[in-house]
């Protein structure tokens, strides 16, 4: 099985991605959420995450200043104040 394009430098399968996103390791989960929202195509993000996932994790995500600003703006437009 090929790895997702947004994880070009890691050997994670789709099953491992879902395990991380639904698991209890918050460090890995936060890293993966940040990776998905910064490197996946916008329409592909929603295959892995819900808006609620992003909103809950957002304050703890390590993002570039531009990515943080862009997502902050989008979340505010959608009615979330992060």
C-alpha positions, -999 to 999 in steps of 0.1 A, spaced: 0 0 0 14 34 -9 18 61 18 -3 93 16 14 120 -4 14 145 25 36 121 45 63 116 18 91 114 43 74 90 68 64 53 64 28 54 78 -1 35 63 -36 47 62 -44 24 91 -16 38 112 -28 74 104 -63 65 117 -48 48 147 -28 79 156 -57 103 150 -80 82 172 -54 71 198 -43 85 231 -8 98 221 -15 135 220 20 144 208 17 122 177 -19 133 172 -10 170 173 19 164 149 -2 145 125 -31 170 125 -6 198 118 10 178 90 -24 171 74 -37 206 75 -5 221 62 5 195 35 -27 178 24 -49 193 -3 -78 211 13 -104 186 0 -84 157 14 -81 171 49 -118 162 55 -110 125 48 -90 124 80 -102 152 102 -134 169 112 -137 206 118 -141 198 155 -108 179 155 -90 209 141 -107 234 164 -99 214 195 -63 209 186 -56 243 170 -43 261 201 -17 234 206 -6 229 170 29 238 159 23 256 126 43 281 105 31 316 111 14 317 77 -4 284 82 -15 295 116 -28 329 103 -46 312 74 -63 286 95 -71 312 122 -88 333 96 -108 304 81 -119 292 116 -131 327 125 -150 329 92 -167 296 100 -177 309 134 -150 296 156 -129 319 178 -95 302 185 
